[in-house]
């Protein structure tokens, strides 16, 4: 299943305010079922956005690295799975995701997806 971007400040803000929360050791995931209001897709899709504030780390390079690692772990784990319902995910990496082994980040994603189904 291909991942689609959750674009726009309003869409991400809506998931931040109204979404359900799952907390792992390397990230916090907020999610809502259904697609964003701006999209009228019928097939199942995962819309993924990331949020990393300056409180997380001073360096933008390191914040972006945390975002990329979490998004890539999600992409790899989703490719292994069969199907998912349409939903919006907002990934908020924690500072531990910068130096954590990649397998640990993947295990967090698997734990989230097992509770999500």
Biopython code that builds the backbone (N, CA, C, O; Angstrom):
import numpy as np
from Bio.PDB.StructureBuilder import StructureBuilder

atoms = [
    (1, "UNK", "N", (0.843, -1.175, 0.000)),
    (1, "UNK", "CA", (0.000, 0.000, 0.000)),
    (1, "UNK", "C", (0.888, 1.238, 0.000)),
    (1, "UNK", "O", (1.855, 1.320, 0.758)),
    (2, "UNK", "N", (0.560, 2.181, -0.839)),
    (2, "UNK", "CA", (1.332, 3.409, -0.956)),
    (2, "UNK", "C", (0.890, 4.410, 0.107)),
    (2, "UNK", "O", (-0.294, 4.517, 0.426)),
    (3, "UNK", "N", (1.861, 5.137, 0.646)),
    (3, "UNK", "CA", (1.566, 6.177, 1.616)),
    (3, "UNK", "C", (1.357, 7.502, 0.898)),
    (3, "UNK", "O", (2.096, 7.837, -0.028)),
    (4, "UNK", "N", (0.363, 8.242, 1.320)),
    (4, "UNK", "CA", (0.086, 9.564, 0.769)),
    (4, "UNK", "C", (0.374, 10.601, 1.846)),
    (4, "UNK", "O", (0.242, 10.316, 3.036)),
    (5, "UNK", "N", (0.765, 11.794, 1.434)),
    (5, "UNK", "CA", (1.111, 12.848, 2.382)),
    (5, "UNK", "C", (-0.144, 13.514, 2.934)),
    (5, "UNK", "O", (-1.113, 13.757, 2.214)),
    (6, "UNK", "N", (-0.098, 13.794, 4.204)),
    (6, "UNK", "CA", (-1.128, 14.593, 4.858)),
    (6, "UNK", "C", (-0.647, 16.035, 4.771)),
    (6, "UNK", "O", (0.189, 16.467, 5.566)),
    (7, "UNK", "N", (-1.174, 16.773, 3.810)),
    (7, "UNK", "CA", (-0.657, 18.109, 3.484)),
    (7, "UNK", "C", (-1.522, 19.201, 4.093)),
    (7, "UNK", "O", (-2.739, 19.061, 4.213)),
    (8, "UNK", "N", (-0.879, 20.268, 4.467)),
    (8, "UNK", "CA", (-1.595, 21.453, 4.910)),
    (8, "UNK", "C", (-1.637, 21.601, 6.416)),
    (8, "UNK", "O", (-1.736, 20.622, 7.155)),
    (9, "UNK", "N", (-1.561, 22.843, 6.853)),
    (9, "UNK", "CA", (-1.589, 23.136, 8.275)),
    (9, "UNK", "C", (-2.940, 22.793, 8.891)),
    (9, "UNK", "O", (-3.008, 22.314, 10.023)),
    (10, "UNK", "N", (-4.016, 23.037, 8.145)),
    (10, "UNK", "CA", (-5.349, 22.774, 8.688)),
    (10, "UNK", "C", (-5.597, 21.284, 8.872)),
    (10, "UNK", "O", (-6.164, 20.872, 9.884)),
    (11, "UNK", "N", (-5.180, 20.470, 7.906)),
    (11, "UNK", "CA", (-5.387, 19.022, 8.006)),
    (11, "UNK", "C", (-4.587, 18.447, 9.168)),
    (11, "UNK", "O", (-5.097, 17.625, 9.929)),
    (12, "UNK", "N", (-3.329, 18.879, 9.306)),
    (12, "UNK", "CA", (-2.498, 18.387, 10.408)),
    (12, "UNK", "C", (-3.026, 18.887, 11.755)),
    (12, "UNK", "O", (-3.027, 18.145, 12.737)),
    (13, "UNK", "N", (-3.469, 20.134, 11.798)),
    (13, "UNK", "CA", (-4.024, 20.681, 13.030)),
    (13, "UNK", "C", (-5.288, 19.966, 13.466)),
    (13, "UNK", "O", (-5.519, 19.773, 14.659)),
    (14, "UNK", "N", (-6.109, 19.572, 12.498)),
    (14, "UNK", "CA", (-7.340, 18.843, 12.813)),
    (14, "UNK", "C", (-7.013, 17.491, 13.440)),
    (14, "UNK", "O", (-7.646, 17.090, 14.418)),
    (15, "UNK", "N", (-6.030, 16.788, 12.885)),
    (15, "UNK", "CA", (-5.633, 15.491, 13.449)),
    (15, "UNK", "C", (-5.009, 15.695, 14.826)),
    (15, "UNK", "O", (-5.224, 14.877, 15.720)),
    (16, "UNK", "N", (-4.243, 16.764, 15.015)),
    (16, "UNK", "CA", (-3.662, 17.055, 16.327)),
    (16, "UNK", "C", (-4.743, 17.283, 17.379)),
    (16, "UNK", "O", (-4.626, 16.803, 18.507)),
    (17, "UNK", "N", (-5.795, 18.015, 17.011)),
    (17, "UNK", "CA", (-6.854, 18.335, 17.971)),
    (17, "UNK", "C", (-7.802, 17.172, 18.214)),
    (17, "UNK", "O", (-8.121, 16.864, 19.362)),
    (18, "UNK", "N", (-8.256, 16.520, 17.147)),
    (18, "UNK", "CA", (-9.333, 15.544, 17.256)),
    (18, "UNK", "C", (-8.873, 14.086, 17.251)),
    (18, "UNK", "O", (-9.664, 13.192, 17.551)),
    (19, "UNK", "N", (-7.610, 13.835, 16.916)),
    (19, "UNK", "CA", (-7.140, 12.466, 16.726)),
    (19, "UNK", "C", (-6.965, 11.687, 18.018)),
    (19, "UNK", "O", (-6.784, 12.261, 19.091)),
    (20, "UNK", "N", (-7.022, 10.375, 17.893)),
    (20, "UNK", "CA", (-6.729, 9.478, 19.003)),
    (20, "UNK", "C", (-5.219, 9.355, 19.119)),
    (20, "UNK", "O", (-4.508, 9.496, 18.123)),
    (21, "UNK", "N", (-4.718, 9.093, 20.327)),
    (21, "UNK", "CA", (-3.279, 9.128, 20.585)),
    (21, "UNK", "C", (-2.767, 7.741, 20.931)),
    (21, "UNK", "O", (-3.379, 7.015, 21.715)),
    (22, "UNK", "N", (-1.632, 7.383, 20.334)),
    (22, "UNK", "CA", (-0.877, 6.177, 20.687)),
    (22, "UNK", "C", (0.541, 6.616, 21.004)),
    (22, "UNK", "O", (1.156, 7.333, 20.216)),
    (23, "UNK", "N", (1.076, 6.190, 22.163)),
    (23, "UNK", "CA", (2.418, 6.601, 22.575)),
    (23, "UNK", "C", (3.347, 5.401, 22.596)),
    (23, "UNK", "O", (3.068, 4.389, 23.238)),
    (24, "UNK", "N", (4.452, 5.532, 21.886)),
    (24, "UNK", "CA", (5.490, 4.512, 21.868)),
    (24, "UNK", "C", (6.777, 5.065, 22.452)),
    (24, "UNK", "O", (6.815, 6.206, 22.913)),
    (25, "UNK", "N", (7.832, 4.259, 22.436)),
    (25, "UNK", "CA", (9.099, 4.712, 23.007)),
    (25, "UNK", "C", (9.838, 5.675, 22.086)),
    (25, "UNK", "O", (10.610, 6.505, 22.564)),
    (26, "UNK", "N", (9.621, 5.583, 20.772)),
    (26, "UNK", "CA", (10.341, 6.447, 19.835)),
    (26, "UNK", "C", (9.452, 7.473, 19.146)),
    (26, "UNK", "O", (9.961, 8.365, 18.467)),
    (27, "UNK", "N", (8.141, 7.368, 19.303)),
    (27, "UNK", "CA", (7.245, 8.317, 18.628)),
    (27, "UNK", "C", (5.866, 8.317, 19.271)),
    (27, "UNK", "O", (5.492, 7.389, 19.988)),
    (28, "UNK", "N", (5.130, 9.369, 19.000)),
    (28, "UNK", "CA", (3.718, 9.477, 19.371)),
    (28, "UNK", "C", (2.951, 9.577, 18.064)),
    (28, "UNK", "O", (3.300, 10.375, 17.194)),
    (29, "UNK", "N", (1.901, 8.764, 17.921)),
    (29, "UNK", "CA", (1.112, 8.774, 16.690)),
    (29, "UNK", "C", (-0.309, 9.194, 17.027)),
    (29, "UNK", "O", (-0.953, 8.615, 17.902)),
    (30, "UNK", "N", (-0.784, 10.202, 16.326)),
    (30, "UNK", "CA", (-2.187, 10.615, 16.416)),
    (30, "UNK", "C", (-2.860, 10.181, 15.127)),
    (30, "UNK", "O", (-2.297, 10.342, 14.044)),
    (31, "UNK", "N", (-4.058, 9.632, 15.234)),
    (31, "UNK", "CA", (-4.723, 9.122, 14.033)),
    (31, "UNK", "C", (-6.220, 9.352, 14.078)),
    (31, "UNK", "O", (-6.843, 9.400, 15.138)),
    (32, "UNK", "N", (-6.769, 9.491, 12.881)),
    (32, "UNK", "CA", (-8.208, 9.611, 12.656)),
    (32, "UNK", "C", (-8.582, 8.681, 11.519)),
    (32, "UNK", "O", (-7.819, 8.532, 10.564)),
    (33, "UNK", "N", (-9.729, 8.061, 11.607)),
    (33, "UNK", "CA", (-10.178, 7.235, 10.489)),
    (33, "UNK", "C", (-10.793, 8.129, 9.418)),
    (33, "UNK", "O", (-11.291, 9.217, 9.709)),
    (34, "UNK", "N", (-10.751, 7.655, 8.183)),
    (34, "UNK", "CA", (-11.291, 8.421, 7.065)),
    (34, "UNK", "C", (-10.222, 9.264, 6.389)),
    (34, "UNK", "O", (-9.109, 9.409, 6.894)),
    (35, "UNK", "N", (-10.581, 9.811, 5.249)),
    (35, "UNK", "CA", (-9.639, 10.641, 4.497)),
    (35, "UNK", "C", (-9.849, 12.112, 4.846)),
    (35, "UNK", "O", (-10.895, 12.472, 5.385)),
    (36, "UNK", "N", (-8.868, 12.969, 4.544)),
    (36, "UNK", "CA", (-9.048, 14.410, 4.785)),
    (36, "UNK", "C", (-10.202, 14.964, 3.963)),
    (36, "UNK", "O", (-10.606, 14.365, 2.966)),
    (37, "UNK", "N", (-10.727, 16.100, 4.377)),
    (37, "UNK", "CA", (-11.885, 16.693, 3.695)),
    (37, "UNK", "C", (-11.584, 17.079, 2.258)),
    (37, "UNK", "O", (-12.476, 17.061, 1.410)),
    (38, "UNK", "N", (-10.346, 17.424, 1.978)),
    (38, "UNK", "CA", (-9.987, 17.900, 0.640)),
    (38, "UNK", "C", (-9.854, 16.777, -0.377)),
    (38, "UNK", "O", (-9.727, 17.044, -1.572)),
    (39, "UNK", "N", (-9.881, 15.522, 0.074)),
    (39, "UNK", "CA", (-9.660, 14.380, -0.821)),
    (39, "UNK", "C", (-10.952, 13.593, -0.958)),
    (39, "UNK", "O", (-11.662, 13.371, 0.023)),
    (40, "UNK", "N", (-11.252, 13.175, -2.176)),
    (40, "UNK", "CA", (-12.449, 12.358, -2.394)),
    (40, "UNK", "C", (-12.051, 11.020, -3.021)),
    (40, "UNK", "O", (-12.522, 10.672, -4.103)),
    (41, "UNK", "N", (-11.188, 10.280, -2.340)),
    (41, "UNK", "CA", (-10.732, 8.978, -2.845)),
    (41, "UNK", "C", (-11.616, 7.878, -2.275)),
    (41, "UNK", "O", (-12.044, 7.951, -1.123)),
    (42, "UNK", "N", (-11.880, 6.886, -3.063)),
    (42, "UNK", "CA", (-12.742, 5.788, -2.623)),
    (42, "UNK", "C", (-11.941, 4.597, -2.104)),
    (42, "UNK", "O", (-12.390, 3.909, -1.188)),
    (43, "UNK", "N", (-10.756, 4.342, -2.679)),
    (43, "UNK", "CA", (-9.979, 3.186, -2.236)),
    (43, "UNK", "C", (-9.256, 3.501, -0.925)),
    (43, "UNK", "O", (-9.086, 4.663, -0.557)),
    (44, "UNK", "N", (-8.836, 2.446, -0.234)),
    (44, "UNK", "CA", (-8.184, 2.608, 1.060)),
    (44, "UNK", "C", (-6.805, 3.240, 0.883)),
    (44, "UNK", "O", (-6.017, 2.811, 0.041)),
    (45, "UNK", "N", (-6.532, 4.246, 1.673)),
    (45, "UNK", "CA", (-5.255, 4.949, 1.622)),
    (45, "UNK", "C", (-4.817, 5.332, 3.029)),
    (45, "UNK", "O", (-5.644, 5.542, 3.915)),
    (46, "UNK", "N", (-3.511, 5.419, 3.219)),
    (46, "UNK", "CA", (-2.947, 5.941, 4.451)),
    (46, "UNK", "C", (-2.369, 7.321, 4.166)),
    (46, "UNK", "O", (-1.491, 7.466, 3.315)),
    (47, "UNK", "N", (-2.855, 8.325, 4.870)),
    (47, "UNK", "CA", (-2.339, 9.685, 4.751)),
    (47, "UNK", "C", (-1.435, 9.938, 5.954)),
    (47, "UNK", "O", (-1.874, 9.838, 7.099)),
    (48, "UNK", "N", (-0.173, 10.266, 5.689)),
    (48, "UNK", "CA", (0.817, 10.380, 6.755)),
    (48, "UNK", "C", (1.423, 11.776, 6.760)),
    (48, "UNK", "O", (1.841, 12.291, 5.723)),
    (49, "UNK", "N", (1.463, 12.375, 7.932)),
    (49, "UNK", "CA", (2.138, 13.647, 8.133)),
    (49, "UNK", "C", (3.075, 13.528, 9.322)),
    (49, "UNK", "O", (2.913, 12.639, 10.158)),
    (50, "UNK", "N", (4.048, 14.413, 9.401)),
    (50, "UNK", "CA", (4.974, 14.411, 10.532)),
    (50, "UNK", "C", (5.038, 15.804, 11.136)),
    (50, "UNK", "O", (4.928, 16.812, 10.437)),
    (51, "UNK", "N", (5.219, 15.838, 12.448)),
    (51, "UNK", "CA", (5.351, 17.096, 13.175)),
    (51, "UNK", "C", (6.563, 16.969, 14.089)),
    (51, "UNK", "O", (6.644, 16.045, 14.898)),
    (52, "UNK", "N", (7.501, 17.897, 13.958)),
    (52, "UNK", "CA", (8.682, 17.917, 14.825)),
    (52, "UNK", "C", (8.993, 19.375, 15.155)),
    (52, "UNK", "O", (9.509, 20.111, 14.314)),
    (53, "UNK", "N", (8.681, 19.783, 16.369)),
    (53, "UNK", "CA", (8.877, 21.182, 16.746)),
    (53, "UNK", "C", (10.323, 21.422, 17.178)),
    (53, "UNK", "O", (11.103, 20.483, 17.341)),
    (54, "UNK", "N", (10.661, 22.689, 17.358)),
    (54, "UNK", "CA", (12.014, 23.033, 17.787)),
    (54, "UNK", "C", (12.281, 22.600, 19.225)),
    (54, "UNK", "O", (13.438, 22.551, 19.643)),
    (55, "UNK", "N", (11.247, 22.290, 19.983)),
    (55, "UNK", "CA", (11.443, 21.748, 21.326)),
    (55, "UNK", "C", (12.087, 20.368, 21.267)),
    (55, "UNK", "O", (12.762, 19.948, 22.208)),
    (56, "UNK", "N", (11.877, 19.671, 20.166)),
    (56, "UNK", "CA", (12.419, 18.325, 20.001)),
    (56, "UNK", "C", (13.939, 18.362, 19.886)),
    (56, "UNK", "O", (14.634, 17.617, 20.577)),
    (57, "UNK", "N", (14.452, 19.218, 19.023)),
    (57, "UNK", "CA", (15.898, 19.404, 18.859)),
    (57, "UNK", "C", (16.149, 20.756, 18.215)),
    (57, "UNK", "O", (15.352, 21.231, 17.407)),
    (58, "UNK", "N", (17.256, 21.364, 18.580)),
    (58, "UNK", "CA", (17.564, 22.688, 18.045)),
    (58, "UNK", "C", (17.905, 22.645, 16.557)),
    (58, "UNK", "O", (17.578, 23.570, 15.814)),
    (59, "UNK", "N", (18.552, 21.584, 16.132)),
    (59, "UNK", "CA", (19.021, 21.470, 14.756)),
    (59, "UNK", "C", (17.915, 20.966, 13.827)),
    (59, "UNK", "O", (17.324, 19.915, 14.073)),
    (60, "UNK", "N", (17.643, 21.714, 12.767)),
    (60, "UNK", "CA", (16.629, 21.297, 11.791)),
    (60, "UNK", "C", (17.060, 20.033, 11.059)),
    (60, "UNK", "O", (16.218, 19.218, 10.680)),
    (61, "UNK", "N", (18.354, 19.864, 10.860)),
    (61, "UNK", "CA", (18.865, 18.668, 10.181)),
    (61, "UNK", "C", (18.513, 17.419, 10.984)),
    (61, "UNK", "O", (18.095, 16.410, 10.415)),
    (62, "UNK", "N", (18.681, 17.487, 12.305)),
    (62, "UNK", "CA", (18.384, 16.322, 13.145)),
    (62, "UNK", "C", (16.883, 16.092, 13.269)),
    (62, "UNK", "O", (16.438, 14.946, 13.329)),
    (63, "UNK", "N", (16.094, 17.169, 13.308)),
    (63, "UNK", "CA", (14.636, 16.995, 13.326)),
    (63, "UNK", "C", (14.165, 16.326, 12.042)),
    (63, "UNK", "O", (13.320, 15.431, 12.082)),
    (64, "UNK", "N", (14.702, 16.751, 10.908)),
    (64, "UNK", "CA", (14.318, 16.140, 9.630)),
    (64, "UNK", "C", (14.758, 14.686, 9.553)),
    (64, "UNK", "O", (14.056, 13.859, 8.970)),
    (65, "UNK", "N", (15.913, 14.362, 10.134)),
    (65, "UNK", "CA", (16.372, 12.973, 10.153)),
    (65, "UNK", "C", (15.407, 12.106, 10.960)),
    (65, "UNK", "O", (15.109, 10.980, 10.563)),
    (66, "UNK", "N", (14.914, 12.624, 12.094)),
    (66, "UNK", "CA", (13.943, 11.877, 12.896)),
    (66, "UNK", "C", (12.657, 11.656, 12.104)),
    (66, "UNK", "O", (12.083, 10.568, 12.142)),
    (67, "UNK", "N", (12.205, 12.678, 11.392)),
    (67, "UNK", "CA", (11.005, 12.543, 10.560)),
    (67, "UNK", "C", (11.190, 11.475, 9.495)),
    (67, "UNK", "O", (10.332, 10.612, 9.313)),
    (68, "UNK", "N", (12.316, 11.538, 8.791)),
    (68, "UNK", "CA", (12.572, 10.589, 7.702)),
    (68, "UNK", "C", (12.673, 9.161, 8.206)),
    (68, "UNK", "O", (12.164, 8.241, 7.567)),
    (69, "UNK", "N", (13.324, 8.964, 9.345)),
    (69, "UNK", "CA", (13.465, 7.608, 9.890)),
    (69, "UNK", "C", (12.099, 7.031, 10.271)),
    (69, "UNK", "O", (11.821, 5.865, 9.992)),
    (70, "UNK", "N", (11.260, 7.830, 10.897)),
    (70, "UNK", "CA", (9.930, 7.350, 11.295)),
    (70, "UNK", "C", (9.060, 7.070, 10.076)),
    (70, "UNK", "O", (8.350, 6.065, 10.044)),
    (71, "UNK", "N", (9.106, 7.939, 9.080)),
    (71, "UNK", "CA", (8.304, 7.743, 7.869)),
    (71, "UNK", "C", (8.776, 6.512, 7.090)),
    (71, "UNK", "O", (7.957, 5.759, 6.563)),
    (72, "UNK", "N", (10.091, 6.308, 7.015)),
    (72, "UNK", "CA", (10.622, 5.147, 6.303)),
    (72, "UNK", "C", (10.265, 3.851, 7.027)),
    (72, "UNK", "O", (9.945, 2.855, 6.378)),
    (73, "UNK", "N", (10.313, 3.847, 8.354)),
    (73, "UNK", "CA", (9.919, 2.659, 9.111)),
    (73, "UNK", "C", (8.453, 2.329, 8.854)),
    (73, "UNK", "O", (8.099, 1.163, 8.681)),
    (74, "UNK", "N", (7.609, 3.342, 8.828)),
    (74, "UNK", "CA", (6.193, 3.118, 8.530)),
    (74, "UNK", "C", (6.019, 2.555, 7.124)),
    (74, "UNK", "O", (5.240, 1.623, 6.922)),
    (75, "UNK", "N", (6.739, 3.114, 6.152)),
    (75, "UNK", "CA", (6.635, 2.643, 4.770)),
    (75, "UNK", "C", (7.044, 1.178, 4.650)),
    (75, "UNK", "O", (6.384, 0.409, 3.952)),
    (76, "UNK", "N", (8.130, 0.782, 5.325)),
    (76, "UNK", "CA", (8.603, -0.601, 5.243)),
    (76, "UNK", "C", (7.623, -1.573, 5.896)),
    (76, "UNK", "O", (7.370, -2.654, 5.363)),
    (77, "UNK", "N", (7.076, -1.194, 7.042)),
    (77, "UNK", "CA", (6.152, -2.085, 7.752)),
    (77, "UNK", "C", (4.828, -2.200, 7.004)),
    (77, "UNK", "O", (4.242, -3.281, 6.955)),
    (78, "UNK", "N", (4.352, -1.109, 6.424)),
    (78, "UNK", "CA", (3.079, -1.132, 5.693)),
    (78, "UNK", "C", (3.191, -2.003, 4.448)),
    (78, "UNK", "O", (2.219, -2.653, 4.064)),
    (79, "UNK", "N", (4.354, -2.026, 3.814)),
    (79, "UNK", "CA", (4.547, -2.880, 2.632)),
    (79, "UNK", "C", (4.396, -4.357, 2.972)),
    (79, "UNK", "O", (3.979, -5.145, 2.124)),
    (80, "UNK", "N", (4.731, -4.744, 4.211)),
    (80, "UNK", "CA", (4.616, -6.138, 4.643)),
    (80, "UNK", "C", (3.167, -6.531, 4.905)),
    (80, "UNK", "O", (2.806, -7.696, 4.740)),
    (81, "UNK", "N", (2.339, -5.584, 5.307)),
    (81, "UNK", "CA", (0.964, -5.868, 5.710)),
    (81, "UNK", "C", (0.047, -6.002, 4.503)),
    (81, "UNK", "O", (0.403, -5.613, 3.390)),
    (82, "UNK", "N", (-1.117, -6.548, 4.733)),
    (82, "UNK", "CA", (-2.101, -6.765, 3.671)),
    (82, "UNK", "C", (-2.855, -5.485, 3.317)),
    (82, "UNK", "O", (-2.571, -4.842, 2.307)),
    (83, "UNK", "N", (-3.811, -5.129, 4.157)),
    (83, "UNK", "CA", (-4.674, -3.977, 3.886)),
    (83, "UNK", "C", (-4.884, -3.177, 5.158)),
    (83, "UNK", "O", (-4.783, -3.687, 6.274)),
    (84, "UNK", "N", (-5.177, -1.912, 4.945)),
    (84, "UNK", "CA", (-5.505, -1.023, 6.044)),
    (84, "UNK", "C", (-6.731, -0.216, 5.660)),
    (84, "UNK", "O", (-6.944, 0.060, 4.480)),
    (85, "UNK", "N", (-7.531, 0.162, 6.630)),
    (85, "UNK", "CA", (-8.628, 1.079, 6.310)),
    (85, "UNK", "C", (-8.065, 2.476, 6.050)),
    (85, "UNK", "O", (-6.938, 2.777, 6.444)),
    (86, "UNK", "N", (-8.835, 3.309, 5.399)),
    (86, "UNK", "CA", (-8.409, 4.682, 5.131)),
    (86, "UNK", "C", (-8.308, 5.441, 6.446)),
    (86, "UNK", "O", (-9.255, 5.467, 7.232)),
    (87, "UNK", "N", (-7.160, 6.054, 6.676)),
    (87, "UNK", "CA", (-6.981, 6.833, 7.899)),
    (87, "UNK", "C", (-5.906, 7.890, 7.695)),
    (87, "UNK", "O", (-5.146, 7.862, 6.728)),
    (88, "UNK", "N", (-5.870, 8.822, 8.641)),
    (88, "UNK", "CA", (-4.891, 9.899, 8.654)),
    (88, "UNK", "C", (-3.987, 9.688, 9.864)),
    (88, "UNK", "O", (-4.472, 9.575, 10.990)),
    (89, "UNK", "N", (-2.689, 9.634, 9.639)),
    (89, "UNK", "CA", (-1.716, 9.448, 10.710)),
    (89, "UNK", "C", (-0.849, 10.691, 10.816)),
    (89, "UNK", "O", (-0.416, 11.243, 9.805)),
    (90, "UNK", "N", (-0.600, 11.123, 12.032)),
    (90, "UNK", "CA", (0.315, 12.228, 12.273)),
    (90, "UNK", "C", (1.390, 11.712, 13.225)),
    (90, "UNK", "O", (1.110, 11.415, 14.387)),
    (91, "UNK", "N", (2.616, 11.608, 12.726)),
    (91, "UNK", "CA", (3.722, 11.050, 13.498)),
    (91, "UNK", "C", (4.491, 12.187, 14.155)),
    (91, "UNK", "O", (4.927, 13.127, 13.490)),
    (92, "UNK", "N", (4.650, 12.086, 15.472)),
    (92, "UNK", "CA", (5.443, 13.046, 16.231)),
    (92, "UNK", "C", (6.631, 12.288, 16.823)),
    (92, "UNK", "O", (6.482, 11.623, 17.848)),
    (93, "UNK", "N", (7.812, 12.374, 16.193)),
    (93, "UNK", "CA", (8.957, 11.624, 16.709)),
    (93, "UNK", "C", (9.391, 12.140, 18.073)),
    (93, "UNK", "O", (9.234, 13.320, 18.386)),
    (94, "UNK", "N", (9.938, 11.238, 18.876)),
    (94, "UNK", "CA", (10.536, 11.628, 20.151)),
    (94, "UNK", "C", (12.047, 11.725, 19.963)),
    (94, "UNK", "O", (12.589, 11.223, 18.979)),
    (95, "UNK", "N", (12.710, 12.361, 20.896)),
    (95, "UNK", "CA", (14.156, 12.555, 20.755)),
    (95, "UNK", "C", (14.912, 11.229, 20.751)),
    (95, "UNK", "O", (16.026, 11.163, 20.230)),
    (96, "UNK", "N", (14.334, 10.181, 21.317)),
    (96, "UNK", "CA", (14.998, 8.872, 21.307)),
    (96, "UNK", "C", (15.067, 8.272, 19.910)),
    (96, "UNK", "O", (15.886, 7.388, 19.660)),
    (97, "UNK", "N", (14.217, 8.741, 18.994)),
    (97, "UNK", "CA", (14.220, 8.176, 17.641)),
    (97, "UNK", "C", (15.455, 8.576, 16.845)),
    (97, "UNK", "O", (15.738, 7.974, 15.809)),
    (98, "UNK", "N", (16.192, 9.576, 17.304)),
    (98, "UNK", "CA", (17.388, 10.011, 16.583)),
    (98, "UNK", "C", (18.506, 8.977, 16.687)),
    (98, "UNK", "O", (19.180, 8.688, 15.698)),
    (99, "UNK", "N", (18.704, 8.422, 17.882)),
    (99, "UNK", "CA", (19.811, 7.487, 18.091)),
    (99, "UNK", "C", (19.353, 6.050, 18.290)),
    (99, "UNK", "O", (20.186, 5.164, 18.479)),
    (100, "UNK", "N", (18.063, 5.802, 18.252)),
    (100, "UNK", "CA", (17.551, 4.441, 18.433)),
    (100, "UNK", "C", (17.861, 3.596, 17.202)),
    (100, "UNK", "O", (17.897, 4.119, 16.088)),
    (101, "UNK", "N", (18.085, 2.295, 17.388)),
    (101, "UNK", "CA", (18.255, 1.425, 16.218)),
    (101, "UNK", "C", (16.982, 1.434, 15.373)),
    (101, "UNK", "O", (15.874, 1.552, 15.896)),
    (102, "UNK", "N", (17.160, 1.309, 14.069)),
    (102, "UNK", "CA", (16.027, 1.374, 13.146)),
    (102, "UNK", "C", (15.011, 0.273, 13.442)),
    (102, "UNK", "O", (13.810, 0.471, 13.256)),
    (103, "UNK", "N", (15.482, -0.879, 13.900)),
    (103, "UNK", "CA", (14.588, -2.001, 14.224)),
    (103, "UNK", "C", (13.639, -1.616, 15.350)),
    (103, "UNK", "O", (12.481, -2.034, 15.361)),
    (104, "UNK", "N", (14.125, -0.824, 16.294)),
    (104, "UNK", "CA", (13.275, -0.393, 17.407)),
    (104, "UNK", "C", (12.145, 0.517, 16.916)),
    (104, "UNK", "O", (11.018, 0.432, 17.404)),
    (105, "UNK", "N", (12.450, 1.377, 15.959)),
    (105, "UNK", "CA", (11.421, 2.246, 15.379)),
    (105, "UNK", "C", (10.393, 1.399, 14.632)),
    (105, "UNK", "O", (9.192, 1.646, 14.735)),
    (106, "UNK", "N", (10.863, 0.398, 13.878)),
    (106, "UNK", "CA", (9.945, -0.504, 13.173)),
    (106, "UNK", "C", (9.064, -1.264, 14.157)),
    (106, "UNK", "O", (7.877, -1.461, 13.898)),
    (107, "UNK", "N", (9.633, -1.693, 15.287)),
    (107, "UNK", "CA", (8.841, -2.410, 16.296)),
    (107, "UNK", "C", (7.759, -1.514, 16.887)),
    (107, "UNK", "O", (6.661, -1.985, 17.180)),
    (108, "UNK", "N", (8.056, -0.232, 17.066)),
    (108, "UNK", "CA", (7.035, 0.711, 17.531)),
    (108, "UNK", "C", (5.889, 0.813, 16.524)),
    (108, "UNK", "O", (4.719, 0.830, 16.908)),
    (109, "UNK", "N", (6.227, 0.879, 15.246)),
    (109, "UNK", "CA", (5.200, 0.952, 14.195)),
    (109, "UNK", "C", (4.352, -0.315, 14.207)),
    (109, "UNK", "O", (3.127, -0.245, 14.109)),
    (110, "UNK", "N", (5.002, -1.474, 14.326)),
    (110, "UNK", "CA", (4.249, -2.744, 14.370)),
    (110, "UNK", "C", (3.316, -2.793, 15.577)),
    (110, "UNK", "O", (2.185, -3.268, 15.473)),
    (111, "UNK", "N", (3.793, -2.300, 16.723)),
    (111, "UNK", "CA", (2.953, -2.280, 17.923)),
    (111, "UNK", "C", (1.740, -1.381, 17.715)),
    (111, "UNK", "O", (0.632, -1.725, 18.128)),
    (112, "UNK", "N", (1.944, -0.231, 17.077)),
    (112, "UNK", "CA", (0.813, 0.657, 16.791)),
    (112, "UNK", "C", (-0.176, -0.010, 15.851)),
    (112, "UNK", "O", (-1.381, 0.018, 16.100)),
    (113, "UNK", "N", (0.318, -0.610, 14.774)),
    (113, "UNK", "CA", (-0.579, -1.216, 13.791)),
    (113, "UNK", "C", (-1.325, -2.414, 14.360)),
    (113, "UNK", "O", (-2.440, -2.702, 13.926)),
    (114, "UNK", "N", (-0.729, -3.124, 15.330)),
    (114, "UNK", "CA", (-1.438, -4.249, 15.942)),
    (114, "UNK", "C", (-2.598, -3.757, 16.811)),
    (114, "UNK", "O", (-3.619, -4.438, 16.907)),
    (115, "UNK", "N", (-2.463, -2.594, 17.443)),
    (115, "UNK", "CA", (-3.567, -2.041, 18.226)),
    (115, "UNK", "C", (-4.575, -1.327, 17.338)),
    (115, "UNK", "O", (-5.738, -1.165, 17.706)),
    (116, "UNK", "N", (-4.117, -0.900, 16.165)),
    (116, "UNK", "CA", (-4.960, -0.139, 15.243)),
    (116, "UNK", "C", (-6.000, -1.020, 14.574)),
    (116, "UNK", "O", (-7.124, -0.569, 14.353)),
    (117, "UNK", "N", (-5.663, -2.265, 14.244)),
    (117, "UNK", "CA", (-6.591, -3.151, 13.521)),
    (117, "UNK", "C", (-7.744, -3.531, 14.388)),
    (117, "UNK", "O", (-8.626, -4.272, 13.953)),
]
sb = StructureBuilder()
sb.init_structure("model")
sb.init_model(0)
sb.init_chain("A")
sb.init_seg("    ")
for serial, (resi, resn, name, xyz) in enumerate(atoms, 1):
    if name == "N":
        sb.init_residue(resn, " ", resi, " ")
    sb.init_atom(name, np.array(xyz, "f"), 0.0, 1.0, " ", f" {name:<3s}", serial, name[0])
structure = sb.get_structure()
